[in-house]
Amino acid sequence: MRSIDYFDRGALLYPSRTAVIDGEKRSSFEEVRELTLRIASAMRAKGLARQQAVALYSPNCADVLVVLLSIWRAEGVWTPVNTRNAVDANAAYLDYTHCKWLFYHSSLAADVAALKAKTPSLTHFVCIDRSNEGDPSLVEFVGDAKAEDWRDDFATANGNPDDIVGIFPTGGTTGPSKGVVVVNSGWGTMIETAQGAWDGRTDDPVCLTVAPITHAAGPVALASMSFGATQVILPGFDPENILRTIEARKVTHMFLPPTALYGLLDCPALGRYDTSSLRLFLLAGSPVAPERLKRAVEVFGPCMGQSYGQVECPMIATWLPPEVVAAAAAGDHPERLASCGRPTRSVKIGILDDDGNELGVGEVGEICARGALVSKEYFEKPEATEEIRRFNWHHTGDVGRRDEHGYIYIVDRKKDMVVTGGFNVFSAEVESAVMELAEVRECAVIGVPDQKWGEAVKAIVVLADGAALGEEDIIAHAKARLGGVKAPKSVDFVGAIPRTAVGKVDKKTLRAPYWAGAGRSVN
């Protein structure tokens, strides 16, 4: 099916059920459906071409979710923009994907002004919450467009399997990252696999949407709306407000990256609020510290589940269900707290050596995938697509092993990348920014264990002879160039950076002291 068809399934089955709660604002499934029809009609009338790229740039609010659904209804291509990125990074990505439309929130008006100057491909702008500098508000943009004006002229009987749903940046926080082309066939596979894992746990599902809708929370919302889940939207991560909202709204489903879970577990208000309504607390985006996962079961009950995937093979390539997590926390195969689960029904997972041979139980190699869940290609980058599809498998860049029961364990990462707070940060970009400083002779960037972020970006720096530069100077420069997510959290100054026999920076040696005793080199 097409992306919008999954929302329409929920609207057909539960038209009068509340679809979205944002503060005091409530909208039913039927009301949201009608509004998406009106917005899609306005987009078509004002020049949106079929399969044209459309970006969303906004903090969480009900209208952002509605506009996202409308983009899919209008046969547009969603181009995510991360609000935590530096403007230059977002401009580079939007220009690379030839994006023409931008829906944004007025709180980001200053950034949008810069985007307009830096992104020549952008030609259409809508300010979601109010008019701004000549750009219409969403209400003004829709005007008198009617739901019945929409004509679904391009739907096909087999659900448009090759139409593009979105072009998603590989890193989520990287400007020059590759765009992953996701089509309906793969997206639908993800939604249906997720629905199979998450549905049926309650007759009245309520999903708390607190992670960015313009990132992973968007597809989670769509998947849960397909089985009629009400979306309770919060503007951002506030641990006590999340706990308060779980109690007040009787939240049953929730998605957060592991770093946010750690924030909840460390919240002083933990225990003051009733969270017993939770039936599924989904963790995704990076590996979970086993001791923290066990603690989460003790606090929130047998609702903790974990999935593994990446943009190129999204969300739910493997699944560790709450029942298995709860059993492991109670002492039945406790090692499974360190697993990302078993392959889902939508994908074949292989552990491959460097020659493309599948390895046996317990052998360590690259985690590779094959199946409908795997995305189509990298946008306008055939060489990169070919490289990542060697031996007719999709190569994740993660290193792992399979046990005798089929559970997958991630132990390291082939890609030179740091996963921090659920976002991917490519070391080369940070190194390049730091090396712009004249005082820096060499720089190597690695990920190190961190209680809050899972992994924190660390820069290892060699200064030029006679140079004087402090940690705070390097961090401030990187933050200005790349944004807060990608900037190093810390800097170590060394006399020399270790290298391999062929002269490459030896990241393995650099990382070893920080990961000693951890049992794995990811967190």
C-alpha positions as CSV (number, residue, x, y, z in Angstrom):
1,M,0.0,0.0,0.0
2,R,0.9,3.7,-0.2
3,S,2.0,5.5,2.9
4,I,-1.2,7.4,3.3
5,D,-3.3,4.3,2.9
6,Y,-2.1,3.1,6.3
7,F,-3.4,6.2,8.0
8,D,-6.6,5.9,6.1
9,R,-7.0,2.3,7.3
10,G,-7.0,3.6,10.9
11,A,-9.4,6.4,10.0
12,L,-11.8,4.0,8.3
13,L,-11.9,1.6,11.3
14,Y,-12.0,4.3,14.0
15,P,-13.3,7.6,12.5
16,S,-14.6,9.1,15.7
17,R,-11.6,8.1,17.9
18,T,-9.3,10.9,18.9
19,A,-6.3,10.8,16.5
20,V,-4.2,13.6,17.9
21,I,-3.9,15.4,21.3
22,D,-1.7,18.5,21.5
23,G,-2.2,20.3,24.7
24,E,-5.9,21.2,24.8
25,K,-6.4,20.6,21.1
26,R,-8.0,17.4,20.0
27,S,-8.9,16.0,16.5
28,S,-10.6,12.8,15.5
29,F,-9.3,10.5,12.8
30,E,-12.0,11.7,10.5
31,E,-11.2,15.4,11.2
32,V,-7.5,14.8,10.5
33,R,-8.4,12.9,7.3
34,E,-10.5,15.7,6.0
35,L,-7.8,18.3,6.8
36,T,-5.2,16.2,4.9
37,L,-7.5,16.1,1.9
38,R,-7.9,19.9,2.0
39,I,-4.1,20.5,2.4
40,A,-3.3,18.1,-0.4
41,S,-5.9,19.8,-2.6
42,A,-4.2,23.2,-1.9
43,M,-0.8,21.8,-2.6
44,R,-1.9,20.4,-5.9
45,A,-3.7,23.6,-6.9
46,K,-0.6,25.7,-6.0
47,G,1.8,23.8,-8.1
48,L,3.0,20.7,-6.3
49,A,4.1,18.2,-8.9
50,R,3.7,14.5,-8.3
51,Q,6.8,13.0,-6.5
52,Q,8.2,16.4,-5.8
53,A,10.3,16.8,-2.7
54,V,8.7,18.6,0.3
55,A,10.5,19.4,3.5
56,L,9.2,19.8,7.1
57,Y,11.1,22.0,9.5
58,S,9.5,22.3,12.9
59,P,9.4,21.3,16.5
60,N,6.7,18.8,17.5
61,C,3.1,19.9,17.2
62,A,-0.2,18.5,15.9
63,D,0.0,20.4,12.6
64,V,3.4,19.0,11.7
65,L,2.0,15.5,11.9
66,V,-1.0,16.5,9.8
67,V,1.2,18.2,7.2
68,L,3.4,15.1,7.0
69,L,0.3,13.0,6.2
70,S,-0.8,15.6,3.7
71,I,2.5,15.4,1.9
72,W,2.0,11.7,1.4
73,R,-1.6,12.1,0.3
74,A,-0.5,14.7,-2.3
75,E,2.0,12.2,-3.7
76,G,4.9,14.4,-2.5
77,V,8.3,13.0,-1.3
78,W,9.1,13.7,2.3
79,T,12.5,15.2,2.8
80,P,13.3,15.3,6.6
81,V,15.1,18.4,8.0
82,N,16.6,18.1,11.5
83,T,16.0,21.2,13.6
84,R,19.2,20.4,15.5
85,N,21.4,20.7,12.4
86,A,23.5,23.7,11.5
87,V,21.7,25.8,8.8
88,D,24.5,25.0,6.3
89,A,24.1,21.3,6.7
90,N,20.3,21.5,6.1
91,A,20.8,23.8,3.1
92,A,23.2,21.4,1.6
93,Y,20.9,18.5,2.0
94,L,17.8,20.3,0.7
95,D,19.7,21.5,-2.4
96,Y,21.1,18.0,-3.0
97,T,17.6,16.5,-3.0
98,H,16.3,19.3,-5.3
99,C,13.6,20.2,-2.7
100,K,11.2,22.9,-3.7
101,W,8.7,23.1,-0.9
102,L,9.3,23.9,2.8
103,F,6.7,23.9,5.5
104,Y,8.2,25.4,8.7
105,H,7.3,26.7,12.1
106,S,7.7,30.4,13.0
107,S,10.0,29.6,15.9
108,L,12.6,28.7,13.2
109,A,12.0,31.8,11.0
110,A,15.6,33.1,11.4
111,D,17.0,29.8,10.2
112,V,14.5,29.7,7.3
113,A,15.7,33.1,6.2
114,A,19.2,31.7,6.0
115,L,17.9,28.6,4.2
116,K,16.2,30.8,1.6
117,A,19.5,32.5,0.8
118,K,21.5,29.3,0.7
119,T,19.1,26.9,-1.0
120,P,18.2,28.0,-4.6
121,S,16.0,24.9,-5.2
122,L,13.4,26.1,-2.6
123,T,10.6,28.0,-4.2
124,H,7.5,27.4,-2.1
125,F,7.2,28.3,1.6
126,V,4.4,27.9,4.2
127,C,4.7,29.0,7.8
128,I,2.6,26.5,9.7
129,D,1.5,28.4,12.7
130,R,1.3,32.0,11.4
131,S,2.1,34.1,8.3
132,N,5.7,35.3,8.2
133,E,7.6,37.6,5.9
134,G,5.2,37.1,3.0
135,D,4.9,33.3,3.6
136,P,1.3,32.3,4.2
137,S,0.2,30.4,7.4
138,L,-1.2,26.9,6.9
139,V,-4.7,28.2,7.3
140,E,-4.1,30.9,4.7
141,F,-2.5,28.4,2.4
142,V,-5.4,26.0,2.5
143,G,-7.9,28.8,2.1
144,D,-11.2,27.6,0.8
145,A,-9.9,24.3,-0.5
146,K,-12.4,21.5,0.1
147,A,-11.8,17.8,0.9
148,E,-14.0,16.9,-2.0
149,D,-11.7,18.8,-4.3
150,W,-9.0,16.1,-4.0
151,R,-8.8,13.6,-6.8
152,D,-6.7,10.5,-6.1
153,D,-5.7,10.3,-9.8
154,F,-2.4,8.4,-9.4
155,A,-3.4,5.4,-7.2
156,T,-2.9,2.0,-8.7
157,A,-4.5,-1.3,-7.8
158,N,-1.2,-2.7,-6.4
159,G,-0.5,0.3,-4.2
160,N,2.2,2.2,-6.3
161,P,5.0,0.0,-5.0
162,D,7.8,2.0,-6.8
163,D,6.6,5.5,-5.8
164,I,9.0,7.3,-3.5
165,V,7.8,7.9,0.1
166,G,10.9,9.9,1.2
167,I,14.5,10.7,0.7
168,F,16.0,10.3,4.1
169,P,19.5,11.5,5.2
170,T,21.7,8.7,6.3
171,G,22.9,10.4,9.4
172,G,19.9,12.5,10.4
173,T,22.4,15.2,11.5
174,T,24.8,15.3,8.6
175,G,24.7,18.0,5.8
176,P,26.4,16.2,3.0
177,S,25.0,12.8,3.9
178,K,23.6,10.5,1.3
179,G,19.9,10.5,0.7
180,V,18.2,7.1,1.1
181,V,15.4,6.6,-1.4
182,V,12.5,4.7,0.3
183,V,9.6,3.5,-1.9
184,N,6.2,2.3,-1.0
185,S,7.0,-1.4,-1.1
186,G,9.8,-1.1,1.5
187,W,8.0,1.5,3.6
188,G,4.8,-0.6,3.6
189,T,6.9,-3.6,4.7
190,M,8.2,-1.6,7.6
191,I,4.8,-0.4,8.7
192,E,3.2,-3.8,8.5
193,T,6.1,-5.5,10.3
194,A,5.9,-2.9,13.1
195,Q,2.1,-3.2,13.3
196,G,2.4,-6.9,13.7
197,A,4.9,-6.4,16.6
198,W,3.1,-3.5,18.3
199,D,-0.6,-4.0,17.8
200,G,-2.9,-6.2,19.9
201,R,-1.5,-5.1,23.3
202,T,-4.6,-3.1,24.2
203,D,-8.0,-2.2,22.8
204,D,-7.5,1.5,23.4
205,P,-3.9,2.4,22.2
206,V,-2.5,5.8,23.1
207,C,1.0,6.6,21.7
208,L,3.1,9.3,23.3
209,T,5.0,11.2,20.5
210,V,7.8,13.1,22.1
211,A,10.8,12.2,19.9
212,P,11.0,14.5,16.8
213,I,8.1,13.8,14.3
214,T,10.5,15.1,11.6
215,H,12.8,12.1,12.5
216,A,12.0,8.6,13.6
217,A,8.8,9.5,15.5
218,G,7.0,10.3,12.2
219,P,7.0,6.6,11.0
220,V,6.3,5.4,14.5
221,A,3.2,7.6,14.6
222,L,2.1,6.4,11.1
223,A,2.5,2.7,12.1
224,S,0.5,3.1,15.3
225,M,-2.2,5.2,13.7
226,S,-2.7,2.4,11.2
227,F,-4.2,0.4,14.1
228,G,-6.1,3.4,15.6
229,A,-3.6,4.7,18.2
230,T,-4.2,8.2,19.5
231,Q,-1.1,10.4,19.3
232,V,-0.4,12.5,22.3
233,I,2.2,15.1,21.2
234,L,4.7,16.7,23.4
235,P,7.0,19.5,22.1
236,G,10.2,18.1,23.5
237,F,12.0,15.9,26.0
238,D,11.1,16.8,29.6
239,P,11.4,13.7,31.8
240,E,8.9,14.7,34.4
241,N,6.4,16.0,31.9
242,I,6.7,12.6,30.1
243,L,6.0,10.7,33.3
244,R,3.2,13.1,34.1
245,T,1.6,12.7,30.7
246,I,1.8,8.9,30.8
247,E,-0.3,9.0,34.0
248,A,-2.7,11.6,32.8
249,R,-3.3,10.2,29.3
250,K,-3.0,6.5,30.1
251,V,-0.3,6.1,27.5
252,T,0.1,2.6,26.3
253,H,2.8,2.9,23.5
254,M,5.9,5.1,23.5
255,F,9.1,5.4,21.5
256,L,12.3,6.9,22.7
257,P,16.0,6.4,21.9
258,P,18.0,4.8,24.7
259,T,19.6,8.1,25.8
260,A,16.1,9.5,26.6
261,L,15.3,6.3,28.6
262,Y,18.4,7.0,30.6
263,G,17.1,10.5,31.3
264,L,13.8,9.1,32.5
265,L,15.5,6.6,34.8
266,D,17.6,9.4,36.3
267,C,14.7,11.7,36.8
268,P,14.1,12.7,40.4
269,A,10.3,12.4,39.8
270,L,10.5,8.8,38.9
271,G,8.1,6.9,41.1
272,R,5.7,9.8,41.7
273,Y,3.6,9.0,38.7
274,D,1.6,5.9,37.7
275,T,3.1,4.4,34.5
276,S,1.3,1.1,34.7
277,S,-0.7,1.8,31.6
278,L,2.4,1.2,29.4
279,R,2.1,-1.9,27.2
280,L,5.0,-1.1,24.8
281,F,8.0,1.1,25.5
282,L,10.0,0.9,22.2
283,L,13.7,1.6,22.2
284,A,15.5,2.2,18.9
285,G,18.3,4.3,17.4
286,S,21.3,2.8,19.2
287,P,22.2,-0.2,21.5
288,V,20.9,-0.2,25.0
289,A,23.1,-0.6,28.0
290,P,21.9,-4.0,29.5
291,E,22.0,-2.9,33.1
292,R,19.8,0.1,32.2
293,L,17.4,-2.1,30.3
294,K,17.0,-4.4,33.3
295,R,16.4,-1.3,35.5
296,A,13.8,-0.1,33.0
297,V,11.9,-3.4,33.4
298,E,11.9,-3.0,37.2
299,V,10.6,0.6,36.9
300,F,8.1,0.4,33.9
301,G,7.2,-3.3,34.0
302,P,7.2,-5.9,31.2
303,C,6.7,-3.4,28.4
304,M,10.3,-2.8,27.2
305,G,11.0,-3.7,23.6
306,Q,13.9,-3.0,21.3
307,S,14.3,-2.9,17.5
308,Y,17.3,-2.6,15.3
309,G,17.5,-1.0,11.8
310,Q,18.9,1.9,9.9
311,V,17.7,4.3,7.3
312,E,18.7,1.9,4.5
313,C,16.8,-1.0,6.3
314,P,14.4,0.9,8.5
315,M,13.3,0.5,12.1
316,I,12.6,-3.1,12.6
317,A,15.1,-5.5,10.9
318,T,15.3,-7.3,14.2
319,W,12.9,-7.2,17.2
320,L,13.4,-8.0,20.8
321,P,9.9,-8.2,22.2
322,P,8.8,-7.2,25.7
323,E,8.2,-10.8,26.7
324,V,11.8,-11.7,26.0
325,V,13.2,-8.6,27.7
326,A,11.2,-9.2,30.8
327,A,12.3,-12.9,31.0
328,A,15.9,-11.9,30.5
329,A,15.6,-9.3,33.3
330,A,14.2,-12.0,35.5
331,G,17.2,-14.2,34.9
332,D,16.0,-16.4,31.9
333,H,18.8,-15.9,29.3
334,P,20.0,-12.6,30.9
335,E,22.5,-12.2,28.0
336,R,19.6,-11.3,25.8
337,L,19.5,-7.9,27.4
338,A,22.5,-7.1,25.2
339,S,20.8,-8.4,22.1
340,C,18.9,-6.4,19.5
341,G,16.6,-9.4,18.9
342,R,15.9,-11.8,16.1
343,P,15.3,-11.1,12.5
344,T,11.7,-10.0,11.7
345,R,9.6,-11.8,9.1
346,S,10.4,-9.0,6.6
347,V,14.1,-9.5,6.1
348,K,16.9,-12.1,6.0
349,I,19.9,-11.3,8.3
350,G,23.3,-12.7,7.5
351,I,26.6,-12.4,9.3
352,L,29.2,-12.1,6.6
353,D,32.9,-12.1,6.4
354,D,34.9,-9.7,4.2
355,D,34.6,-12.1,1.2
356,G,30.8,-12.3,1.4
357,N,30.6,-15.7,3.0
358,E,27.9,-16.3,5.7
359,L,29.3,-17.1,9.1
360,G,28.1,-19.6,11.6
361,V,26.8,-19.4,15.1
362,G,29.0,-17.3,17.4
363,E,31.3,-16.1,14.6
364,V,31.7,-12.3,14.3
365,G,31.2,-10.5,11.0
366,E,29.3,-7.7,9.4
367,I,25.5,-7.7,9.9
368,C,23.9,-7.7,6.4
369,A,20.3,-7.7,5.2
370,R,18.3,-8.9,2.3
371,G,14.6,-8.5,1.6
372,A,11.7,-6.1,0.9
373,L,12.6,-4.0,4.0
374,V,15.9,-2.9,2.4
375,S,15.6,0.6,0.7
376,K,15.9,1.1,-3.0
377,E,19.1,3.1,-3.4
378,Y,21.0,6.2,-2.5
379,F,19.7,9.3,-4.3
380,E,21.8,10.1,-7.4
381,K,24.7,8.1,-6.0
382,P,24.9,4.8,-8.0
383,E,28.5,4.1,-6.9
384,A,27.6,4.4,-3.3
385,T,24.6,2.1,-3.8
386,E,26.7,-0.5,-5.5
387,E,29.3,-0.4,-2.8
388,I,26.8,-1.0,0.0
389,R,25.1,-3.8,-1.9
390,R,28.2,-6.0,-2.4
391,F,27.6,-9.8,-2.8
392,N,23.9,-9.0,-3.3
393,W,23.4,-8.1,0.4
394,H,22.8,-4.7,2.1
395,H,25.8,-4.0,4.3
396,T,24.8,-2.2,7.6
397,G,28.4,-1.4,8.6
398,D,27.6,-2.9,12.0
399,V,29.6,-5.9,13.3
400,G,27.8,-8.6,15.2
401,R,27.2,-12.3,15.9
402,R,24.3,-14.7,16.0
403,D,23.7,-17.1,18.9
404,E,22.3,-20.6,18.6
405,H,18.8,-19.3,19.2
406,G,19.0,-16.7,16.4
407,Y,19.5,-13.6,18.5
408,I,21.7,-11.0,17.1
409,Y,24.3,-9.1,19.1
410,I,26.0,-5.9,17.9
411,V,29.6,-5.8,19.1
412,D,31.2,-3.1,17.0
413,R,30.8,-0.7,14.1
414,K,32.6,-0.9,10.7
415,K,31.6,2.6,9.7
416,D,33.6,5.4,11.1
417,M,30.5,6.8,12.8
418,V,29.3,7.7,16.3
419,V,25.7,7.1,17.4
420,T,25.0,9.7,20.0
421,G,21.5,10.3,21.4
422,G,20.0,8.2,18.6
423,F,21.6,10.3,15.8
424,N,24.4,9.2,13.5
425,V,27.4,11.5,13.4
426,F,30.1,10.8,10.8
427,S,33.6,11.3,12.2
428,A,35.1,12.7,9.0
429,E,32.8,15.7,9.1
430,V,33.7,16.6,12.6
431,E,37.4,16.1,11.9
432,S,37.1,18.3,8.9
433,A,35.5,21.1,10.9
434,V,38.1,20.9,13.7
435,M,40.9,20.9,11.1
436,E,39.8,24.3,9.9
437,L,41.4,25.7,13.0
438,A,45.0,26.8,12.1
439,E,46.2,25.7,15.5
440,V,45.2,22.1,14.9
441,R,47.7,19.8,13.2
442,E,45.8,16.6,13.4
443,C,42.4,15.5,14.6
444,A,40.7,12.1,15.0
445,V,37.1,11.7,16.2
446,I,35.7,8.7,18.0
447,G,32.7,7.7,20.1
448,V,33.2,7.0,23.8
449,P,30.8,5.6,26.4
450,D,28.5,8.2,28.0
451,Q,25.8,7.7,30.6
452,K,23.5,10.3,29.0
453,W,24.1,10.0,25.3
454,G,25.0,6.4,25.0
455,E,28.1,7.5,23.0
456,A,29.6,11.0,23.1
457,V,31.7,12.5,20.4
458,K,35.3,13.0,21.4
459,A,38.0,14.7,19.4
460,I,41.6,13.6,19.8
461,V,43.7,16.6,18.8
462,V,47.4,17.3,18.0
463,L,48.2,21.0,18.2
464,A,50.7,22.7,15.9
465,D,54.0,23.6,17.4
466,G,53.7,26.5,19.8
467,A,49.9,26.7,19.4
468,A,47.6,27.5,22.3
469,L,44.0,26.3,22.0
470,G,41.6,25.2,24.7
471,E,39.0,22.5,24.7
472,E,36.2,25.0,24.8
473,D,37.6,26.8,21.7
474,I,37.4,23.6,19.6
475,I,33.9,22.7,20.8
476,A,32.6,26.2,20.2
477,H,34.0,26.2,16.6
478,A,32.6,22.8,15.8
479,K,29.2,23.7,17.3
480,A,29.0,26.8,15.1
481,R,30.0,24.9,12.0
482,L,28.0,21.7,12.5
483,G,25.4,22.1,15.3
484,G,25.3,20.9,18.8
485,V,24.7,17.2,18.1
486,K,27.9,16.7,16.0
487,A,30.2,19.0,18.1
488,P,32.6,17.1,20.3
489,K,31.5,16.8,23.9
490,S,35.1,16.6,25.0
491,V,38.6,17.0,23.6
492,D,41.8,15.2,24.5
493,F,45.2,16.7,23.5
494,V,47.9,14.3,22.5
495,G,51.4,14.4,21.1
496,A,50.7,12.0,18.2
497,I,47.8,10.0,16.8
498,P,48.5,6.3,16.3
499,R,48.5,5.0,12.8
500,T,48.3,1.6,11.2
501,A,51.1,0.0,9.1
502,V,49.8,1.6,6.0
503,G,49.5,5.1,7.6
504,K,45.8,5.2,8.3
505,V,44.6,6.6,11.7
506,D,44.2,3.6,14.0
507,K,40.8,4.3,15.4
508,K,40.7,0.9,17.1
509,T,43.7,1.7,19.2
510,L,42.3,5.2,20.0
511,R,39.0,3.8,21.2
512,A,40.4,0.9,23.2
513,P,41.2,2.7,26.5
514,Y,37.7,4.2,26.6
515,W,35.9,0.9,25.9
516,A,38.1,-1.3,28.1
517,G,35.9,-3.8,30.0
518,A,32.7,-2.8,28.3
519,G,32.3,-6.1,26.5
520,R,31.5,-4.4,23.2
521,S,32.5,-1.2,21.3
522,V,29.1,0.3,20.9
523,N,26.8,1.8,23.6
